């Protein structure tokens, strides 16, 4: 992890130095010209550029500052989507840290649930939890309440991790697919949060929602996923404003590309999804786009199957900080430097510039 952080810092510093050279030769002259036209002295413009850019470098390149850490003793955490990926790793990680963990699993007899059951610990309890089911969420709430050490003290944290992903161009994607993805990623997050919020408020605890870098920027072929994650971002922001009065902190985790680490996209998944997309597309769409165009994009998706970070630790570290820090951040960005830079460009630059750079 230390080497990964050092790589990120080094690349960001390199980027900042490069940007300094580019801006240093042209921008001061332009601004000084504008300043003279407005009657301001030239030196004040240069000093402002130095100050603003120094703050930028500090913001992007400085390692995370220590902000105090809370103890895990006596605290309980609910994590959804513990069948595999981030959720399975989180359940084991939080248990190791000393939390009581309620691990929500879609399949209680699945491999992930069985792996957690084999820990044989009173502090790790597997819960049947389909976030799309009101009935299962209600039963999970009752189970958690009954098994808390002191229900009056509440539940320290909920980590809304359960999620699914898919791909496909808009005209190839059915409305059912849009609904299915949002039902899990967005409505599931809202459903679980609303159910457990009274327990969280009692503890003055934490809500941690797993969004994505695609909750901040769109991308071709990813509209169902982006729509759902943009919704998670908006819901989390609104909830954070409301929960401030209750002493509850709401944090958003925006992972980058962790395809290899989580196995969320494989060649088999691409093949199955591609067959479904083409089969369900209207004849007119098939004719207009053509099979060659379609196959070109499916080949692109297959190329992503071996991409991204290979370890889940950056995400685990950020979620842990959101739950254990005395002053957690609003947003965490566990992602590779080039994705972080792309996200900043697409969210802060005019669309005319970012579109030309990336599309």
N, C-alpha and C positions, 0 to 999 in steps of 0.2 A: 504494500500500500504506500509506503514511504517513497519508493521509486516512482510510482504512478503520479503521486502528488508533485514530486520534483520535476517530472516530465511536463506536467501541466503548467507549472510555474515557469519553467524554462521556455516553453513554447509561447506562453503569453508575454513573457518579457521580450522575447525575440520579435514577436508581432508588434509590441509597443515601440520597440526601438526602430523597427522598419517604418512604422507609421509616423514616428517622430521625424525621420529623415525626409519622408515624402511631404509631410505637412510643413516641416521646418523651412523648406526652401520657397514654397509658394504661398502658404497661408498668411504668414506675417506681412509679406509685401502687399497682398490684397487688402488685409485688414488695416494696415497703416495707411493705405490709399484712401480707404473709407473713412478712417479717423481724421485724416487731414481735411477731407471734404466736409466733415462735420465740425471741424475746429478743435479736435482733441489732440493732445500731444502723442507722438508716436510711441514713446516708451511705455505708456500705460497699456497699450494694446499688447505689446510683447510680454509684459509681466502677466497679464491676464491669461494669455495662451499658456505660459509656463505653469501657472497655478492650476488652471483647469486640467491640463494634461498630467500634472503630477498627481492630482486627485484620481484621475482615470487609471493611472498605473497602479496606485495603491489599491484601488478597488478590485482590479482584475488579477493582480499578481500576488497580493499579500496572502499568505496562508491564513486559515481560519484562526481567529483569536480565541483564547480560552474565555468562556463566559460562565464558569461554574457548572458543576455536575451534581445532579440529584442522585440519591441512593435508590436502588431497585427494591430494597427490602420492604415487604408489606404492600407492594404495588402489583396490580394485575393489568394485563394487556389482552385485548382481543385483536386477532389478526385474521382477516378473511383471505380466502384463496390460498390455503396452505397445502393444496394437493401437490404443488410443484413450484419451481422457479423461486421468485423472491419470497413468496409466502412460506414455503417449506423451510428455506434458509433462515428467515426471520424468526419463525417459531423456535427453532433450535438455538438460534443466537440469543434471543431474549431469555430463554430458559437458562442458558449458560450464564447470563449476566445476573440471574437471581430473581427475575420476575416470575409471577404466576402467569402462565400463558394459556389462553383459550384459543385453540387453533381451529378456525372454521374451515371445514373441508366439504367440497361438493359431493365427493364420494367417500363415505366413512369406511368403506371396505377397500378403498383404492390403495395403491402402493405408498403414496405420500402419507396417508392417514395411518397405515400400518407401521410405517417407519417411525412415526411419532409415538404410536402406542408402545412400540418396543423400548422406548426410553424408560417406561415403568416409573414415572415420577408423579407425585401428588401435585406438583406445580405445573404439570403439562397435561392439559385436558383437551381431547379432540371433540369437536362439536360438529354435528351435521348441520351444514349451512349452505343453502342455495340462496344467494342474495336476491334472486328474482322472485322468491316465494315469501309472501307475507306470513304464511303459516310457519315456515321454518325459521324466519327471523324472530317471530314471537316466541317460538319454543327455545331458540338459542338465548334470547333475552332472559327467559325464565331460568334456564340452566345456569347461566352466568350469575344471575342474582342469587340463586340458591347456593352456589358454590364459592361465592366471595367470602373472604375471611370475615369481613364486616361490610354488609351491604349498605349500611348507613354512611360509610366512608366513600362509597362509590367505586367506580372503575377508573383507573388512572388514564388509560389510553385506548383508542380504537384506531387501528391501521386498516384503512379501506384499500386493500391490495387486489382483491378479486377483479379480474379483467380478461377480456378476450380481444383478439386482433384479427383483422382480415385486410384484404386489398382488392382493388379493381377500379377501373374507370367508372365515372358516374353513370354513364348510359348502360354499362354492363352490370351494375349493382342493383339488386332488387330492393324494394321498399322493406321487405321482410328482413333483409340483411341489415339495413340501417337500424331498424327497430330492435333486432336481436342484439347488436353490438351496444347500442345505447341502453338497452334494458339491463345489461350486466354492468357496463362501465360507469354509466351515469345514474340511472334510476336505482341500481343496486347500491351504489355509494350513498345516495340520498336516503334510501330505505333503511339501511343499517345505521346511518348516522342519527336519523330521527328516532329510531327505536332506543338507541343506547345513550342518547344525549342527556337524559335526566341523571343517569349514573355518572356520566363524565362531569356534569355540572357539580354534583355533590363533592367530587374529588378535586374540583378546580384543575382538571387534568388536560389531556391533549387529544386533538383529532388530527390524524395524519392521513392525507389523501394522496394516493399515488396517481398522478396525472401522467404527463409525458412532455418531451420537447415538442411533440405534435399537438400539445394543448396550447402552445404559444405561437406556432407557425404551421401553415398548411403544407401539403406536398401532393404531387400527382399520385394517383392510385390509392390514396389513403383517406379519402373523404369520410367513410363511415367511422373510422377510428378517430380522426381529427375532430369530427363533430362531437363525439362523446367526450373526448378529453378537454376540448374547449369548454364544454358544459361543466366538467369537474372543476376547472379553474374558476369559472364564474360562481358556482355554488360555494366553493371554498372561500372565495373573497367575501361574499355576502355573509356567510356563516361567521367568518372572523370578525367582521364589524359587530355582529350581534352578540357574540360570545365574549367580547372584551369586557363588558360589564359584569360577567360572571367569573372572570379570572381564568377562562379557558383559552388556551392557545391553539390556533389552527394553522397547520403547516402543509405546504404542497411540495411533493417530491416530483421532479421533472426529469426522469431518466432519459438518457440518450439511447444509443444503439446497444442493446444487450442481447441480441438475437442468439449468439453462440452460447452465452452464459445461461440463458433461460430455456433454450430450445423451443422458443415460441414460434419459430418459422423453420420448417424443414422442406426438403425437396418433395417429400410425399405430400405435405400440406399444400405446397404450391401446385402440384399436379392435380390434386383433388379439387382445389378451389378453382383452378383454371378450367377444368372440365365443366364444373357447375356454372361458372360465369358464361362460358360460351353457349352452353346448352340452354340457359334461361334467358339469354339476350334475345330481344325481338328480331325477327328476320331482317327488318330494315336496318337495324343497328349492325348486324353481322355483315350485311352487304356494304354499307357505307364505310365501315372501318376496315373490313377485310381481314382474312385469317392471318396474313403476313404481319400486319400491324399488331394484331392481338398477340401472336407468338413472340414478337420482338419484346413486348412488355413483360410477358411471362418469363422470358429468358432473363430479363433484367431482375425480376423478383427472385429467380433461382440463384442469381449471382449474389444476392444479399444473405443467403442461407449460412454462409461461412464468415459473415462480417460482424463487426462490433466487438465489444469488450468480452473477454473470456471468463472473467470473475465477477461475482455479484457484490463483492465487498464494498465498492464505492457507494452503492445504494444502501447496503446495510449500515454503513457508517453514518450516512446522512439521516436515515430514519432513526437511528439510535440517538443522534444529536437532537433531533426534533423532539424526542420523547424524554431524554435525560438532561438536556441543557436547561439551566435556570432561565436563559433568555434565548429560546429557539428562534431561528430565522423564519420568515414568512415563506420563502421559496428556497429550495435546494436544487442544484443543477449537476447531478452526477453524470457527466458525459465527457467524451473525448474533446480536446481543445478545438478541433476544427468544427465540431457540431456547436460548441458554445459560441464560437465566433459567428457562425452562420445564424444562430438564433438571435444574437445581438443585432446583426445587420438587418435581418428580416423584421425585427420588432421595433427598431429605432430609425432605420433609414427610410427614405421615401420608397414606395413600392416600385417606382420606375427604375430605381437603382438595383434593389434586391432581385427583382424579376429578371433583369438583364444578367445579373451575376449567376443566378442559379437555375433559370428555366429558359 
